[in-house]
Amino acid sequence: MAKIRITKVRSDIKRPETQKRTLKALGLKKIGQTVEHEDTPTIMGMVSKVNHLVSVETK
């Protein structure tokens, strides 16, 4: 399975609680923090929900 690298690039202040929980579930806390996940439909659905707050790179 392919890996993707997700980086938080914008703040979650004044965002709906569901988006804050999605970022937490992805493991993102601070701006500039990067995490790696498998490229699964579940992860991609979470990324599409907060795509305006994160940057995604495929490995």
C-alpha positions, 0 to 999 in steps of 0.5 A, spaced: 500 500 500 502 506 498 504 512 503 501 519 504 505 524 507 500 529 511 502 536 513 498 541 517 498 548 514 493 552 517 490 553 524 483 549 526 481 555 530 474 557 529 473 551 525 467 546 526 468 541 532 468 535 527 474 538 523 478 539 529 476 531 531 478 529 524 485 533 525 486 530 532 485 523 529 490 524 523 495 525 529 496 533 527 496 538 533 501 543 531 502 547 524 508 544 520 507 537 523 507 532 518 505 525 519 505 519 514 499 514 513 497 508 508 493 511 502 486 507 504 479 510 503 478 511 510 484 516 511 483 519 504 476 521 506 478 524 513 483 528 508 478 530 504 474 533 510 480 538 512 483 539 505 483 546 506 487 545 512 492 540 510 497 539 505 498 532 502 504 528 498 504 521 495 510 517 497 
